Each structure stands twice: as C-alpha cells, then as structure tokens.
Amino acid sequence: MLVVDPSYEIQDELDQTSLVIRLEACGRICYKSEEKITKDSALPFVKKIAEHGHNSVMEMAVVTLGVQCSREQADAFLLLEPKYLFIDRVDGEMLVTGSIRSFRELYQRAGNTVPVHAMVSFLVDGHPYLFEGVWDGGHGLSEGSNIEVRKLDLQEVEALPPHLLARHRFSGVKFVVNRAVTHEIVRHRPCSFLQESQRYCRYSQDKFGSQVTFIKPMFYEEGTKEYLLWQKAMEDTEQIYLQLLETSTPQAARTVLPNSCKTEIIVYCNLAEWRHIFTLRTSPAAEPSMREVMIPLAAEMKERYPAVFP
Ligand SMILES: Cc1cc2nc3c(=O)[nH]c(=O)nc-3n(C[C@H](O)[C@H](O)[C@H](O)COP(=O)(O)OP(=O)(O)OC[C@H]3O[C@@H](n4cnc5c(N)ncnc54)[C@H](O)[C@@H]3O)c2cc1C
C-alpha cells in the first residue's frame, strides 16, 4: 500500500488551453487514463464522452460571451430563466458565462429563441464538435436579428470589476484527498465535479502499482499506537480488496474500501462560490482534513484575487 499526503493544484495551465483539451484533461481523471493523452486524442475523447452522456465532463469548460441585442430580445432570453448561466448587463451588453453543457442543454430546450440561437451559432462556428447531436443548423433563425456575439478572452474577464469577476471567472482545482473529504466537497451544489472512479479504476493493475493508495490521516502522528492501528486496518483492507478483485469487478470489490482511500477530484466553479466554500470549509467548525487543504488554497486564491476574497 502507498500512503500520500493530501494536496491540491489550481488548474491555471488548463485555462490557457483550448476548450477541448481542457475537457479531455479533466475527463480522464475519472478513468485515471491521463497517460493516453496525445496531440490527437482530445477530439475523439470528447466526442465519445458527449455521445455516452457523461455530461459532467462537458461542464468542465466555460465561455463568457458578450451579447448585444435589443431589450425585447434580452427579455425573451431572461424569461427562459436559463439554468447554470451567469448573466449580467454591462454598458448595454449582456455578459453570459456558462459551460458547454449549459449552452448545449439551453439550445435543446429553447434553440428557437433568437438570442439562444445566436449564441450557440457563434459557439458552433468555433467548436462544431462540441455541439454534435444537438445543433440542427439553425434554419437561418438569427438572420436579420442584428444580434452581435463575441467571446471575452481570459484577460478581459480578469479585468472585470470585482463583483463581475467573482461571477464570471471560473477556476478549477484538483484535489488529492481522502474519500471523506470528497464526500463533503460534493455537497457544494453550484460546482461541477469530476472524480476518480472506483468503479472504473482497478487498483490491482500495474499502472496503480498493484496497490491501493491511502491519504495519511492528519489525526495520528506516524509511529503512534493509533497510527499503527490505522496502518494495520489499511493493510488488511488492501489485501481483502485485492483478493476480491480476483473473482469480482472493481465496483463490487470497492465496497470494502475505507474513507482513507486516496481520491482525485476536480472542483470547478466561479470565484463567488469559492468564496462561499472557503467561508464554510476553513472555519474552526469544519472537518480538520478539509481545513488542511482549504486553508492554504484560500490563501493562494486571495493572493491572486485580493478584491474578491476578503
Ligand atoms: C461545519 C459543517 C458541518 C456540517 N454538517 C453536516 C451534517 O451533519 N450533515 C449534513 O448532511 N451536512 C452537513 N454539512 C453540509 C452543509 O449542510 C451544506 O450542505 C454544505 O456545507 C454545502 O453548503 P451550502 O448548502 O451552504 O451551499 P452550496 O451548495 O455551496 O450552495 C451555494 C449557495 O447556493 C444557494 N443554494 C444552492 N442550492 C440551494 C437550494 N436548493 N435552495 C436554496 N439555496 C440554494 C445557497 O445560497 C448557497 O449558499 C455540514 C457543513 C459544515 C460546513
């Protein structure tokens, strides 16, 4: 068995890549198949994911659009009560931020509404593969509608005033933590999540070192009586898990895996939600293993966005 410390990483680098590369990099965490990433692998991976309905992968990239349209068109759009989109009006322009999934599903629900059509048509022009199976060609719906759509790049989003920055800037963080911590993190409903799947990952395989990885418990000092008891419990569990895998599937064998099991999870949300998460999860009332990663993460985020984090 392997014992590792918990950790986290703000996924800045992925913010600089194309949408499809971002989606693949995040999506592969479920299968722990990052070694399969090549320069040509992103497109087929994402297409297959979309076909299979593994929808949360399509939440892992957002775009911010600037939309100029008439007041009536904006009202028609807002009347739809679009879900999972962040919408603000700035100097006569609508700022709309949402994930690929939210735009896909909005189009399926209300693609005949002119502003929706114009936004998705704009996205399809740049990324047709992300709307395969959804986009129907549009039947010239936005012709003559005078709607102008543009994409804000990251620098533009970062230059927004604090209250808009908090809503429109999304940030992804990859955590390596125990299963108890992931169980708590996923309670934050506005976030998108992808996590290592104990159904798909078979820890008896070579790529996992034929062993189970556990997170070092922050509660017990190494070498103490309690730590040794914990260690024995993990060793015994690993043996039973590996034995079960000889005759059953990972989804069956995983039923013996404990909270200490190492899990990778990506949490993706806007800065306003991160602010809320930090308020709850760095407080003395929060679970200590959660605070162990959230306190340093909150400090790092504050350094980057001092106007957003108090
Ligand atoms: C110290 C501590 C102890 C806890 N103990 C327990 C426990 O014993 N058992 C347990 O089950 N959970 C427990 N929780 C989890 C807690 O109840 C929340 O589910 C979790 O912290 C998610 O936070 P949230 O609901 O504020 O916000 P999020 O899900 O992060 O949502 C962000 C914001 O969206 C809004 N929102 C989202 N969904 C809704 C909705 N459906 N209705 C209205 N507003 C919504 C709210 O304004 C909310 O502030 C605990 C959490 C903490 C920090």
The ligand as a Tripos MOL2 file, in Angstrom:
@<TRIPOS>MOLECULE
LIG
   53    58     1     0     0
SMALL
NO_CHARGES

@<TRIPOS>ATOM
      1 C1        -19.2810   22.5560    9.8080 C.3       1 LIG1
      2 C2        -20.2310   21.8330    8.8980 C.ar      1 LIG1
      3 C3        -20.9640   20.7610    9.3600 C.ar      1 LIG1
      4 C4        -21.8570   20.0910    8.5320 C.ar      1 LIG1
      5 N1        -22.5550   19.0290    8.9990 N.ar      1 LIG1
      6 C5        -23.4150   18.3550    8.1950 C.ar      1 LIG1
      7 C6        -24.1470   17.2080    8.6670 C.ar      1 LIG1
      8 O1        -24.0130   16.7910    9.7920 O.2       1 LIG1
      9 N2        -24.9890   16.5830    7.8030 N.ar      1 LIG1
     10 C7        -25.1680   17.0190    6.5130 C.ar      1 LIG1
     11 O2        -25.9710   16.4190    5.7770 O.2       1 LIG1
     12 N3        -24.4770   18.0820    6.0500 N.ar      1 LIG1
     13 C8        -23.6230   18.7580    6.8330 C.ar      1 LIG1
     14 N4        -22.9160   19.8360    6.3460 N.ar      1 LIG1
     15 C9        -23.1170   20.2330    4.9480 C.3       1 LIG1
     16 C10       -23.9180   21.5660    4.8410 C.3       1 LIG1
     17 O3        -25.2040   21.4360    5.3910 O.3       1 LIG1
     18 C11       -24.0460   22.0120    3.3710 C.3       1 LIG1
     19 O4        -24.7730   21.0320    2.6390 O.3       1 LIG1
     20 C12       -22.7110   22.1830    2.6910 C.3       1 LIG1
     21 O5        -21.8350   22.8780    3.5040 O.3       1 LIG1
     22 C13       -22.9190   22.9310    1.3710 C.3       1 LIG1
     23 O6        -23.0500   24.3080    1.6220 O.3       1 LIG1
     24 P1        -24.3180   25.2120    1.2060 P.3       1 LIG1
     25 O7        -25.5620   24.4010    1.2200 O.co2     1 LIG1
     26 O8        -24.2960   26.4770    2.0090 O.co2     1 LIG1
     27 O9        -24.0080   25.7880   -0.1630 O.3       1 LIG1
     28 P2        -23.7370   25.3240   -1.7020 P.3       1 LIG1
     29 O10       -24.3470   24.0310   -2.0920 O.co2     1 LIG1
     30 O11       -22.2710   25.5110   -1.8790 O.co2     1 LIG1
     31 O12       -24.5570   26.4230   -2.4070 O.3       1 LIG1
     32 C14       -24.1020   27.7850   -2.5700 C.3       1 LIG1
     33 C15       -25.2760   28.7080   -2.3990 C.3       1 LIG1
     34 O13       -26.2890   28.3770   -3.3460 O.3       1 LIG1
     35 C16       -27.5730   28.5270   -2.7510 C.3       1 LIG1
     36 N5        -28.2840   27.2510   -2.8980 N.ar      1 LIG1
     37 C17       -27.8480   26.1440   -3.5570 C.ar      1 LIG1
     38 N6        -28.7770   25.2190   -3.5970 N.ar      1 LIG1
     39 C18       -29.8560   25.7260   -2.9560 C.ar      1 LIG1
     40 C19       -31.1580   25.2360   -2.6830 C.ar      1 LIG1
     41 N7        -31.5440   24.0210   -3.0930 N.pl3     1 LIG1
     42 N8        -32.0170   26.0550   -2.0310 N.ar      1 LIG1
     43 C20       -31.6510   27.2900   -1.6520 C.ar      1 LIG1
     44 N9        -30.4280   27.8020   -1.8510 N.ar      1 LIG1
     45 C21       -29.5510   27.0420   -2.5020 C.ar      1 LIG1
     46 C22       -27.3520   28.9670   -1.3290 C.3       1 LIG1
     47 O14       -27.4740   30.3720   -1.2970 O.3       1 LIG1
     48 C23       -25.9270   28.6000   -1.0470 C.3       1 LIG1
     49 O15       -25.3130   29.4940   -0.1490 O.3       1 LIG1
     50 C24       -22.0010   20.4990    7.1660 C.ar      1 LIG1
     51 C25       -21.2320   21.5710    6.7030 C.ar      1 LIG1
     52 C26       -20.3570   22.2400    7.5290 C.ar      1 LIG1
     53 C27       -19.5250   23.3730    6.9730 C.3       1 LIG1
@<TRIPOS>BOND
     1     1     2 1
     2     2     3 ar
     3     2    52 ar
     4     3     4 ar
     5     4     5 ar
     6     4    50 ar
     7     5     6 ar
     8     6     7 ar
     9     6    13 1
    10     7     8 2
    11     7     9 ar
    12     9    10 ar
    13    10    11 2
    14    10    12 ar
    15    12    13 ar
    16    13    14 ar
    17    14    15 1
    18    14    50 ar
    19    15    16 1
    20    16    17 1
    21    16    18 1
    22    18    19 1
    23    18    20 1
    24    20    21 1
    25    20    22 1
    26    22    23 1
    27    23    24 1
    28    24    25 2
    29    24    26 1
    30    24    27 1
    31    27    28 1
    32    28    29 2
    33    28    30 1
    34    28    31 1
    35    31    32 1
    36    32    33 1
    37    33    34 1
    38    33    48 1
    39    34    35 1
    40    35    36 1
    41    35    46 1
    42    36    37 ar
    43    36    45 ar
    44    37    38 ar
    45    38    39 ar
    46    39    40 ar
    47    39    45 ar
    48    40    41 1
    49    40    42 ar
    50    42    43 ar
    51    43    44 ar
    52    44    45 ar
    53    46    47 1
    54    46    48 1
    55    48    49 1
    56    50    51 ar
    57    51    52 ar
    58    52    53 1
@<TRIPOS>SUBSTRUCTURE
     1 LIG1         1 GROUP 0 **** ****
